[in-house]
Structure formats: structure tokens, C-alpha cells
């Protein structure tokens, strides 16, 4: 576990100390989040007793942006209308991709709901942190997260006329393209997203066979093993391969500082 994850674990443990009843089991009230990126913000800005439930993705090693031992302290839901309504929360924070039928069920049940999209830049992510913090009555907590992001951006931003090209794979052949938060972070540290060269916008598949004739200066992936990684190693034997942990890929907000630090380290190693 990284130092940041250990510190977060200790922080949450202290917040949970003295709770005789586990969070999310008090029988009504509180906040329900069905969005793992919202979970990552909530556990940092509100007492654990206010969180009625988090997203089940936060308890999945491939989907979480918080330490698993922290996530497993909370009730988790799959985000179905029945589960959420049964908790009688004061506020539901969900994704704009939540099915219309589920949103309608929340409305019929009289639940206050905040729907959030996917931020495409650091600035949009910070605005979303502020929106979450204001909605739960913890503006100072949101300000702390955004101040950490500002410091990380100032520390790791690199201005250069010559930007090495990089491809960042989320998993398998799924790569991040232009117009994404990950691309914004790559650019800040002095990397140029090579996906633009192949016409990829946002997120899409990009096989090793596609890039072999014009390989990037570095391939960044969330995994060392798997068919996609093995094929890239075989077809691009001279191209540097770097690992960017999946826990840094899934969300923005408080994940941005460690993500920038890792990307900057990859850039420095070229």
C-alpha cells in the first residue's frame, strides 16, 4: 500500500473510531453514493457516520479509487432503485449515466438527487469536487482537496517544446484518447497523447497491431500482464513500457495529485 493510501486508511479509521454501529446501517438518512468517484471525495470530507452507502465499484480492486480496507467499512449497493430507496437517504449522488427509470424511481420516492458527469479536465474535476462538497455541507473539505490539486499541478507541470508521445492503456486494448482528464494530466507533465495520431477521441480500443508502424515514445498501461500487454511487448520490443496503477485511472478529484506524480516520474524516466 502506498504512503498516501496508508494515511487515508488511518484518517478513516480515526473517523470511524467510537462508532458502535457500522456506517450505513442506522436505518435512514445520510448520503448514498452510487458513483465510485464521489466515494473518493466523500470519505475525505464528511464523517463516516454520514455515509449511508457507497458504490460497489469502490469495493472492487479494478474499480476503486480508495483503499479497499476503507471501502469495505461501508455498506455498498449496486445502485438499483430498490436498494437506494430502502435506505431512505437524505441525498443520493449518482452519475448522469444512471438509467432514466432509476432516476424516475428516485423522484417518485421523493429523494433529493445530485447527478454528476465525467470531468474531461483538471478544472472540471475541481469544479465537481466543489459541487459535491457544497451539496453535503462540507465546502472546506472540498477546498482542501482542490488546494492539494493546485499544489500538485504547480509542482509537476512541465513546459517544453518537445513533448514525447505516449499512449495510456486503461485495460487490455482500451486506451484514453483526446479530450479526457487523463490526457490533460499527461499534457501537464510534458507528455503528448499519441492517441490523437490514430484518430482516437475520448476512450476506445487501440490494438498493438494498429500502432506498430508508428509507435509512441512510451506505452503506459495499468497492467504488466494480459494479452494486450504481452502483444505490445512482443510487437514493440524497443518501446519503453511503464505501469500506471488502475487505482489512479478511474477517477479525478483527490486522485489527481498521485496520478500527476506518477506520470511525471514516467516522463522523467524517458
C-alpha positions as protocol buffer text, in pm:
chain_id: "A"
residue {
  index: 1
  type: UNK
  ca { x: 0 y: 0 z: 0 }
}
residue {
  index: 2
  type: UNK
  ca { x: 132 y: 347 z: -84 }
}
residue {
  index: 3
  type: UNK
  ca { x: 209 y: 608 z: 184 }
}
residue {
  index: 4
  type: UNK
  ca { x: -94 y: 812 z: 69 }
}
residue {
  index: 5
  type: UNK
  ca { x: -321 y: 508 z: 98 }
}
residue {
  index: 6
  type: UNK
  ca { x: -187 y: 431 z: 448 }
}
residue {
  index: 7
  type: UNK
  ca { x: -251 y: 789 z: 561 }
}
residue {
  index: 8
  type: UNK
  ca { x: -605 y: 777 z: 420 }
}
residue {
  index: 9
  type: UNK
  ca { x: -668 y: 446 z: 597 }
}
residue {
  index: 10
  type: UNK
  ca { x: -556 y: 594 z: 928 }
}
residue {
  index: 11
  type: UNK
  ca { x: -772 y: 903 z: 872 }
}
residue {
  index: 12
  type: UNK
  ca { x: -1083 y: 699 z: 802 }
}
residue {
  index: 13
  type: UNK
  ca { x: -1009 y: 468 z: 1093 }
}
residue {
  index: 14
  type: UNK
  ca { x: -999 y: 767 z: 1326 }
}
residue {
  index: 15
  type: UNK
  ca { x: -1326 y: 896 z: 1182 }
}
residue {
  index: 16
  type: UNK
  ca { x: -1485 y: 555 z: 1240 }
}
residue {
  index: 17
  type: UNK
  ca { x: -1350 y: 523 z: 1593 }
}
residue {
  index: 18
  type: UNK
  ca { x: -1618 y: 503 z: 1857 }
}
residue {
  index: 19
  type: UNK
  ca { x: -1896 y: 407 z: 1617 }
}
residue {
  index: 20
  type: UNK
  ca { x: -2081 y: 119 z: 1782 }
}
residue {
  index: 21
  type: UNK
  ca { x: -2290 y: 65 z: 1470 }
}
residue {
  index: 22
  type: UNK
  ca { x: -2116 y: 31 z: 1130 }
}
residue {
  index: 23
  type: UNK
  ca { x: -2174 y: 320 z: 886 }
}
residue {
  index: 24
  type: UNK
  ca { x: -2472 y: 281 z: 657 }
}
residue {
  index: 25
  type: UNK
  ca { x: -2675 y: 64 z: 898 }
}
residue {
  index: 26
  type: UNK
  ca { x: -2860 y: 325 z: 1101 }
}
residue {
  index: 27
  type: UNK
  ca { x: -3194 y: 291 z: 924 }
}
residue {
  index: 28
  type: UNK
  ca { x: -3238 y: 610 z: 727 }
}
residue {
  index: 29
  type: UNK
  ca { x: -3078 y: 943 z: 647 }
}
residue {
  index: 30
  type: UNK
  ca { x: -2728 y: 1014 z: 535 }
}
residue {
  index: 31
  type: UNK
  ca { x: -2575 y: 1015 z: 189 }
}
residue {
  index: 32
  type: UNK
  ca { x: -2587 y: 735 z: -65 }
}
residue {
  index: 33
  type: UNK
  ca { x: -2331 y: 744 z: -344 }
}
residue {
  index: 34
  type: UNK
  ca { x: -2362 y: 515 z: -644 }
}
residue {
  index: 35
  type: UNK
  ca { x: -2058 y: 673 z: -809 }
}
residue {
  index: 36
  type: UNK
  ca { x: -1710 y: 547 z: -705 }
}
residue {
  index: 37
  type: UNK
  ca { x: -1551 y: 882 z: -786 }
}
residue {
  index: 38
  type: UNK
  ca { x: -1791 y: 1052 z: -549 }
}
residue {
  index: 39
  type: UNK
  ca { x: -1699 y: 792 z: -286 }
}
residue {
  index: 40
  type: UNK
  ca { x: -1335 y: 902 z: -309 }
}
residue {
  index: 41
  type: UNK
  ca { x: -1438 y: 1257 z: -224 }
}
residue {
  index: 42
  type: UNK
  ca { x: -1694 y: 1175 z: 45 }
}
residue {
  index: 43
  type: UNK
  ca { x: -1463 y: 961 z: 260 }
}
residue {
  index: 44
  type: UNK
  ca { x: -1228 y: 1259 z: 282 }
}
residue {
  index: 45
  type: UNK
  ca { x: -1472 y: 1538 z: 365 }
}
residue {
  index: 46
  type: UNK
  ca { x: -1757 y: 1402 z: 580 }
}
residue {
  index: 47
  type: UNK
  ca { x: -1772 y: 1183 z: 892 }
}
residue {
  index: 48
  type: UNK
  ca { x: -1820 y: 815 z: 816 }
}
residue {
  index: 49
  type: UNK
  ca { x: -2150 y: 819 z: 1006 }
}
residue {
  index: 50
  type: UNK
  ca { x: -2299 y: 1043 z: 736 }
}
residue {
  index: 51
  type: UNK
  ca { x: -2229 y: 796 z: 456 }
}
residue {
  index: 52
  type: UNK
  ca { x: -2521 y: 554 z: 432 }
}
residue {
  index: 53
  type: UNK
  ca { x: -2376 y: 360 z: 139 }
}
residue {
  index: 54
  type: UNK
  ca { x: -2112 y: 377 z: -132 }
}
residue {
  index: 55
  type: UNK
  ca { x: -2085 y: 223 z: -477 }
}
residue {
  index: 56
  type: UNK
  ca { x: -1998 y: -145 z: -504 }
}
residue {
  index: 57
  type: UNK
  ca { x: -1727 y: -43 z: -752 }
}
residue {
  index: 58
  type: UNK
  ca { x: -1529 y: 104 z: -463 }
}
residue {
  index: 59
  type: UNK
  ca { x: -1505 y: -247 z: -317 }
}
residue {
  index: 60
  type: UNK
  ca { x: -1372 y: -386 z: -646 }
}
residue {
  index: 61
  type: UNK
  ca { x: -992 y: -378 z: -694 }
}
residue {
  index: 62
  type: UNK
  ca { x: -1044 y: -285 z: -1059 }
}
residue {
  index: 63
  type: UNK
  ca { x: -1291 y: -6 z: -995 }
}
residue {
  index: 64
  type: UNK
  ca { x: -1191 y: 160 z: -669 }
}
residue {
  index: 65
  type: UNK
  ca { x: -1006 y: 486 z: -611 }
}
residue {
  index: 66
  type: UNK
  ca { x: -984 y: 439 z: -234 }
}
residue {
  index: 67
  type: UNK
  ca { x: -808 y: 170 z: -28 }
}
residue {
  index: 68
  type: UNK
  ca { x: -1013 y: -148 z: -22 }
}
residue {
  index: 69
  type: UNK
  ca { x: -993 y: -178 z: 356 }
}
residue {
  index: 70
  type: UNK
  ca { x: -1151 y: 167 z: 381 }
}
residue {
  index: 71
  type: UNK
  ca { x: -1421 y: 89 z: 125 }
}
residue {
  index: 72
  type: UNK
  ca { x: -1515 y: -234 z: 300 }
}
residue {
  index: 73
  type: UNK
  ca { x: -1604 y: -46 z: 617 }
}
residue {
  index: 74
  type: UNK
  ca { x: -1915 y: 88 z: 443 }
}
residue {
  index: 75
  type: UNK
  ca { x: -2236 y: -63 z: 314 }
}
residue {
  index: 76
  type: UNK
  ca { x: -2221 y: -90 z: -67 }
}
residue {
  index: 77
  type: UNK
  ca { x: -2504 y: -102 z: -320 }
}
residue {
  index: 78
  type: UNK
  ca { x: -2523 y: -190 z: -686 }
}
residue {
  index: 79
  type: UNK
  ca { x: -2711 y: 135 z: -738 }
}
residue {
  index: 80
  type: UNK
  ca { x: -3052 y: -19 z: -803 }
}
residue {
  index: 81
  type: UNK
  ca { x: -3352 y: 196 z: -721 }
}
residue {
  index: 82
  type: UNK
  ca { x: -3484 y: -62 z: -473 }
}
residue {
  index: 83
  type: UNK
  ca { x: -3160 y: -73 z: -273 }
}
residue {
  index: 84
  type: UNK
  ca { x: -3117 y: 302 z: -259 }
}
residue {
  index: 85
  type: UNK
  ca { x: -3480 y: 386 z: -177 }
}
residue {
  index: 86
  type: UNK
  ca { x: -3481 y: 127 z: 104 }
}
residue {
  index: 87
  type: UNK
  ca { x: -3204 y: 323 z: 278 }
}
residue {
  index: 88
  type: UNK
  ca { x: -3419 y: 643 z: 291 }
}
residue {
  index: 89
  type: UNK
  ca { x: -3117 y: 870 z: 238 }
}
residue {
  index: 90
  type: UNK
  ca { x: -3120 y: 1247 z: 268 }
}
residue {
  index: 91
  type: UNK
  ca { x: -2919 y: 1273 z: -55 }
}
residue {
  index: 92
  type: UNK
  ca { x: -2833 y: 1044 z: -344 }
}
residue {
  index: 93
  type: UNK
  ca { x: -2528 y: 1130 z: -554 }
}
residue {
  index: 94
  type: UNK
  ca { x: -2520 y: 938 z: -879 }
}
residue {
  index: 95
  type: UNK
  ca { x: -2390 y: 951 z: -1235 }
}
residue {
  index: 96
  type: UNK
  ca { x: -2564 y: 1122 z: -1525 }
}
residue {
  index: 97
  type: UNK
  ca { x: -2549 y: 776 z: -1685 }
}
residue {
  index: 98
  type: UNK
  ca { x: -2793 y: 642 z: -1425 }
}
residue {
  index: 99
  type: UNK
  ca { x: -3084 y: 482 z: -1616 }
}
residue {
  index: 100
  type: UNK
  ca { x: -3382 y: 713 z: -1665 }
}
residue {
  index: 101
  type: UNK
  ca { x: -3611 y: 459 z: -1496 }
}
residue {
  index: 102
  type: UNK
  ca { x: -3390 y: 461 z: -1185 }
}
residue {
  index: 103
  type: UNK
  ca { x: -3387 y: 841 z: -1178 }
}
residue {
  index: 104
  type: UNK
  ca { x: -3765 y: 843 z: -1209 }
}
residue {
  index: 105
  type: UNK
  ca { x: -3796 y: 598 z: -920 }
}
residue {
  index: 106
  type: UNK
  ca { x: -3579 y: 824 z: -703 }
}
residue {
  index: 107
  type: UNK
  ca { x: -3806 y: 1116 z: -792 }
}
residue {
  index: 108
  type: UNK
  ca { x: -4125 y: 922 z: -709 }
}
residue {
  index: 109
  type: UNK
  ca { x: -3973 y: 830 z: -374 }
}
residue {
  index: 110
  type: UNK
  ca { x: -3904 y: 1197 z: -305 }
}
residue {
  index: 111
  type: UNK
  ca { x: -3529 y: 1153 z: -284 }
}
residue {
  index: 112
  type: UNK
  ca { x: -3303 y: 1452 z: -331 }
}
residue {
  index: 113
  type: UNK
  ca { x: -3062 y: 1356 z: -610 }
}
residue {
  index: 114
  type: UNK
  ca { x: -2743 y: 1505 z: -749 }
}
residue {
  index: 115
  type: UNK
  ca { x: -2630 y: 1373 z: -1088 }
}
residue {
  index: 116
  type: UNK
  ca { x: -2269 y: 1422 z: -1194 }
}
residue {
  index: 117
  type: UNK
  ca { x: -2099 y: 1372 z: -1529 }
}
residue {
  index: 118
  type: UNK
  ca { x: -1743 y: 1267 z: -1613 }
}
residue {
  index: 119
  type: UNK
  ca { x: -1497 y: 1558 z: -1594 }
}
residue {
  index: 120
  type: UNK
  ca { x: -1274 y: 1597 z: -1900 }
}
residue {
  index: 121
  type: UNK
  ca { x: -1010 y: 1820 z: -1742 }
}
residue {
  index: 122
  type: UNK
  ca { x: -847 y: 1904 z: -1412 }
}
residue {
  index: 123
  type: UNK
  ca { x: -1050 y: 2225 z: -1391 }
}
residue {
  index: 124
  type: UNK
  ca { x: -1377 y: 2035 z: -1447 }
}
residue {
  index: 125
  type: UNK
  ca { x: -1278 y: 1781 z: -1183 }
}
residue {
  index: 126
  type: UNK
  ca { x: -1209 y: 2055 z: -930 }
}
residue {
  index: 127
  type: UNK
  ca { x: -1545 y: 2215 z: -1008 }
}
residue {
  index: 128
  type: UNK
  ca { x: -1709 y: 1879 z: -943 }
}
residue {
  index: 129
  type: UNK
  ca { x: -1530 y: 1842 z: -609 }
}
residue {
  index: 130
  type: UNK
  ca { x: -1668 y: 2182 z: -511 }
}
residue {
  index: 131
  type: UNK
  ca { x: -2017 y: 2078 z: -623 }
}
residue {
  index: 132
  type: UNK
  ca { x: -2006 y: 1761 z: -411 }
}
residue {
  index: 133
  type: UNK
  ca { x: -1867 y: 1943 z: -108 }
}
residue {
  index: 134
  type: UNK
  ca { x: -2131 y: 2215 z: -129 }
}
residue {
  index: 135
  type: UNK
  ca { x: -2410 y: 1957 z: -167 }
}
residue {
  index: 136
  type: UNK
  ca { x: -2308 y: 1775 z: 152 }
}
residue {
  index: 137
  type: UNK
  ca { x: -2238 y: 2091 z: 350 }
}
residue {
  index: 138
  type: UNK
  ca { x: -1861 y: 2047 z: 364 }
}
residue {
  index: 139
  type: UNK
  ca { x: -1719 y: 2328 z: 147 }
}
residue {
  index: 140
  type: UNK
  ca { x: -1396 y: 2347 z: 345 }
}
residue {
  index: 141
  type: UNK
  ca { x: -1330 y: 1979 z: 274 }
}
residue {
  index: 142
  type: UNK
  ca { x: -1370 y: 2037 z: -98 }
}
residue {
  index: 143
  type: UNK
  ca { x: -1142 y: 2339 z: -76 }
}
residue {
  index: 144
  type: UNK
  ca { x: -872 y: 2125 z: 88 }
}
residue {
  index: 145
  type: UNK
  ca { x: -887 y: 1868 z: -192 }
}
residue {
  index: 146
  type: UNK
  ca { x: -869 y: 2139 z: -457 }
}
residue {
  index: 147
  type: UNK
  ca { x: -577 y: 2308 z: -281 }
}
residue {
  index: 148
  type: UNK
  ca { x: -390 y: 1976 z: -292 }
}
residue {
  index: 149
  type: UNK
  ca { x: -463 y: 1954 z: -665 }
}
residue {
  index: 150
  type: UNK
  ca { x: -342 y: 2310 z: -723 }
}
residue {
  index: 151
  type: UNK
  ca { x: -14 y: 2233 z: -545 }
}
residue {
  index: 152
  type: UNK
  ca { x: 35 y: 1916 z: -746 }
}
residue {
  index: 153
  type: UNK
  ca { x: -33 y: 2095 z: -1076 }
}
residue {
  index: 154
  type: UNK
  ca { x: 216 y: 2368 z: -984 }
}
residue {
  index: 155
  type: UNK
  ca { x: 477 y: 2112 z: -882 }
}
residue {
  index: 156
  type: UNK
  ca { x: 454 y: 1873 z: -1174 }
}
residue {
  index: 157
  type: UNK
  ca { x: 365 y: 2097 z: -1470 }
}
residue {
  index: 158
  type: UNK
  ca { x: 643 y: 2091 z: -1726 }
}
residue {
  index: 159
  type: UNK
  ca { x: 667 y: 2334 z: -2016 }
}
residue {
  index: 160
  type: UNK
  ca { x: 856 y: 2201 z: -2317 }
}
residue {
  index: 161
  type: UNK
  ca { x: 852 y: 2248 z: -2690 }
}
residue {
  index: 162
  type: UNK
  ca { x: 946 y: 1883 z: -2738 }
}
residue {
  index: 163
  type: UNK
  ca { x: 683 y: 1657 z: -2586 }
}
residue {
  index: 164
  type: UNK
  ca { x: 747 y: 1280 z: -2600 }
}
residue {
  index: 165
  type: UNK
  ca { x: 447 y: 1087 z: -2730 }
}
residue {
  index: 166
  type: UNK
  ca { x: 271 y: 841 z: -2502 }
}
residue {
  index: 167
  type: UNK
  ca { x: -22 y: 601 z: -2515 }
}
residue {
  index: 168
  type: UNK
  ca { x: -208 y: 526 z: -2194 }
}
residue {
  index: 169
  type: UNK
  ca { x: -400 y: 199 z: -2182 }
}
residue {
  index: 170
  type: UNK
  ca { x: -675 y: 169 z: -1922 }
}
residue {
  index: 171
  type: UNK
  ca { x: -701 y: -207 z: -1959 }
}
residue {
  index: 172
  type: UNK
  ca { x: -632 y: -450 z: -2240 }
}
residue {
  index: 173
  type: UNK
  ca { x: -657 y: -260 z: -2571 }
}
residue {
  index: 174
  type: UNK
  ca { x: -874 y: 16 z: -2421 }
}
residue {
  index: 175
  type: UNK
  ca { x: -681 y: 343 z: -2446 }
}
residue {
  index: 176
  type: UNK
  ca { x: -752 y: 701 z: -2345 }
}
residue {
  index: 177
  type: UNK
  ca { x: -783 y: 944 z: -2633 }
}
residue {
  index: 178
  type: UNK
  ca { x: -803 y: 1318 z: -2676 }
}
residue {
  index: 179
  type: UNK
  ca { x: -1035 y: 1531 z: -2464 }
}
residue {
  index: 180
  type: UNK
  ca { x: -1005 y: 1339 z: -2137 }
}
residue {
  index: 181
  type: UNK
  ca { x: -888 y: 1413 z: -1785 }
}
residue {
  index: 182
  type: UNK
  ca { x: -603 y: 1164 z: -1830 }
}
residue {
  index: 183
  type: UNK
  ca { x: -489 y: 1347 z: -2142 }
}
residue {
  index: 184
  type: UNK
  ca { x: -498 y: 1677 z: -1955 }
}
residue {
  index: 185
  type: UNK
  ca { x: -276 y: 1529 z: -1685 }
}
residue {
  index: 186
  type: UNK
  ca { x: -38 y: 1377 z: -1941 }
}
residue {
  index: 187
  type: UNK
  ca { x: -2 y: 1715 z: -2112 }
}
residue {
  index: 188
  type: UNK
  ca { x: 66 y: 1892 z: -1782 }
}
residue {
  index: 189
  type: UNK
  ca { x: 368 y: 1674 z: -1707 }
}
residue {
  index: 190
  type: UNK
  ca { x: 511 y: 1707 z: -2057 }
}
residue {
  index: 191
  type: UNK
  ca { x: 369 y: 1410 z: -2247 }
}
residue {
  index: 192
  type: UNK
  ca { x: 178 y: 1423 z: -2576 }
}
residue {
  index: 193
  type: UNK
  ca { x: -107 y: 1176 z: -2614 }
}
residue {
  index: 194
  type: UNK
  ca { x: -22 y: 976 z: -2925 }
}
residue {
  index: 195
  type: UNK
  ca { x: -381 y: 852 z: -2950 }
}
residue {
  index: 196
  type: UNK
  ca { x: -460 y: 1172 z: -3141 }
}
residue {
  index: 197
  type: UNK
  ca { x: -232 y: 1048 z: -3418 }
}
residue {
  index: 198
  type: UNK
  ca { x: -455 y: 744 z: -3459 }
}
residue {
  index: 199
  type: UNK
  ca { x: -777 y: 946 z: -3452 }
}
residue {
  index: 200
  type: UNK
  ca { x: -887 y: 826 z: -3110 }
}
residue {
  index: 201
  type: UNK
  ca { x: -1104 y: 1067 z: -2908 }
}
residue {
  index: 202
  type: UNK
  ca { x: -1208 y: 1003 z: -2551 }
}
residue {
  index: 203
  type: UNK
  ca { x: -1186 y: 629 z: -2482 }
}
residue {
  index: 204
  type: UNK
  ca { x: -1161 y: 348 z: -2736 }
}
residue {
  index: 205
  type: UNK
  ca { x: -976 y: 37 z: -2843 }
}
residue {
  index: 206
  type: UNK
  ca { x: -630 y: 67 z: -2995 }
}
residue {
  index: 207
  type: UNK
  ca { x: -454 y: -260 z: -3064 }
}
residue {
  index: 208
  type: UNK
  ca { x: -79 y: -313 z: -3077 }
}
residue {
  index: 209
  type: UNK
  ca { x: -111 y: -403 z: -3447 }
}
residue {
  index: 210
  type: UNK
  ca { x: -257 y: -55 z: -3510 }
}
residue {
  index: 211
  type: UNK
  ca { x: 35 y: 134 z: -3357 }
}
residue {
  index: 212
  type: UNK
  ca { x: 327 y: -86 z: -3461 }
}
residue {
  index: 213
  type: UNK
  ca { x: 413 y: 121 z: -3771 }
}
residue {
  index: 214
  type: UNK
  ca { x: 414 y: 448 z: -3573 }
}
residue {
  index: 215
  type: UNK
  ca { x: 484 y: 355 z: -3213 }
}
residue {
  index: 216
  type: UNK
  ca { x: 481 y: 617 z: -2938 }
}
residue {
  index: 217
  type: UNK
  ca { x: 786 y: 707 z: -2731 }
}
residue {
  index: 218
  type: UNK
  ca { x: 636 y: 523 z: -2435 }
}
residue {
  index: 219
  type: UNK
  ca { x: 344 y: 290 z: -2369 }
}
residue {
  index: 220
  type: UNK
  ca { x: 175 y: 337 z: -2031 }
}
residue {
  index: 221
  type: UNK
  ca { x: -60 y: 67 z: -1905 }
}
residue {
  index: 222
  type: UNK
  ca { x: -242 y: -28 z: -1588 }
}
residue {
  index: 223
  type: UNK
  ca { x: -116 y: -384 z: -1604 }
}
residue {
  index: 224
  type: UNK
  ca { x: 201 y: -578 z: -1679 }
}
residue {
  index: 225
  type: UNK
  ca { x: 24 y: -899 z: -1778 }
}
residue {
  index: 226
  type: UNK
  ca { x: -259 y: -991 z: -2010 }
}
residue {
  index: 227
  type: UNK
  ca { x: -295 y: -1047 z: -2382 }
}
residue {
  index: 228
  type: UNK
  ca { x: -275 y: -679 z: -2475 }
}
residue {
  index: 229
  type: UNK
  ca { x: 35 y: -614 z: -2267 }
}
residue {
  index: 230
  type: UNK
  ca { x: 208 y: -929 z: -2390 }
}
residue {
  index: 231
  type: UNK
  ca { x: 138 y: -844 z: -2753 }
}
residue {
  index: 232
  type: UNK
  ca { x: 267 y: -489 z: -2714 }
}
residue {
  index: 233
  type: UNK
  ca { x: 587 y: -617 z: -2557 }
}
residue {
  index: 234
  type: UNK
  ca { x: 633 y: -858 z: -2847 }
}
residue {
  index: 235
  type: UNK
  ca { x: 550 y: -616 z: -3128 }
}
residue {
  index: 236
  type: UNK
  ca { x: 719 y: -311 z: -2973 }
}
residue {
  index: 237
  type: UNK
  ca { x: 1034 y: -457 z: -2815 }
}
residue {
  index: 238
  type: UNK
  ca { x: 1227 y: -128 z: -2816 }
}
residue {
  index: 239
  type: UNK
  ca { x: 943 y: 94 z: -2690 }
}
residue {
  index: 240
  type: UNK
  ca { x: 958 y: 168 z: -2316 }
}
residue {
  index: 241
  type: UNK
  ca { x: 667 y: 24 z: -2120 }
}
residue {
  index: 242
  type: UNK
  ca { x: 556 y: 190 z: -1794 }
}
residue {
  index: 243
  type: UNK
  ca { x: 294 y: 91 z: -1537 }
}
residue {
  index: 244
  type: UNK
  ca { x: 29 y: 338 z: -1421 }
}
residue {
  index: 245
  type: UNK
  ca { x: -182 y: 173 z: -1147 }
}
residue {
  index: 246
  type: UNK
  ca { x: -550 y: 128 z: -1223 }
}
residue {
  index: 247
  type: UNK
  ca { x: -641 y: 296 z: -894 }
}
residue {
  index: 248
  type: UNK
  ca { x: -505 y: 621 z: -1043 }
}
residue {
  index: 249
  type: UNK
  ca { x: -701 y: 585 z: -1367 }
}
residue {
  index: 250
  type: UNK
  ca { x: -1061 y: 552 z: -1255 }
}
residue {
  index: 251
  type: UNK
  ca { x: -1128 y: 898 z: -1110 }
}
residue {
  index: 252
  type: UNK
  ca { x: -1014 y: 1255 z: -1072 }
}
residue {
  index: 253
  type: UNK
  ca { x: -1053 y: 1471 z: -762 }
}
residue {
  index: 254
  type: UNK
  ca { x: -822 y: 1354 z: -484 }
}
residue {
  index: 255
  type: UNK
  ca { x: -664 y: 1100 z: -721 }
}
residue {
  index: 256
  type: UNK
  ca { x: -514 y: 1377 z: -935 }
}
residue {
  index: 257
  type: UNK
  ca { x: -208 y: 1458 z: -719 }
}
residue {
  index: 258
  type: UNK
  ca { x: -72 y: 1099 z: -704 }
}
residue {
  index: 259
  type: UNK
  ca { x: -162 y: 1049 z: -1072 }
}
residue {
  index: 260
  type: UNK
  ca { x: 36 y: 1358 z: -1173 }
}
residue {
  index: 261
  type: UNK
  ca { x: 329 y: 1244 z: -962 }
}
residue {
  index: 262
  type: UNK
  ca { x: 334 y: 901 z: -1128 }
}
residue {
  index: 263
  type: UNK
  ca { x: 303 y: 1046 z: -1480 }
}
residue {
  index: 264
  type: UNK
  ca { x: 581 y: 1295 z: -1403 }
}
residue {
  index: 265
  type: UNK
  ca { x: 804 y: 1007 z: -1292 }
}
residue {
  index: 266
  type: UNK
  ca { x: 735 y: 825 z: -1619 }
}
residue {
  index: 267
  type: UNK
  ca { x: 815 y: 1142 z: -1813 }
}
residue {
  index: 268
  type: UNK
  ca { x: 1139 y: 1192 z: -1618 }
}
residue {
  index: 269
  type: UNK
  ca { x: 1245 y: 836 z: -1699 }
}
residue {
  index: 270
  type: UNK
  ca { x: 1239 y: 888 z: -2075 }
}
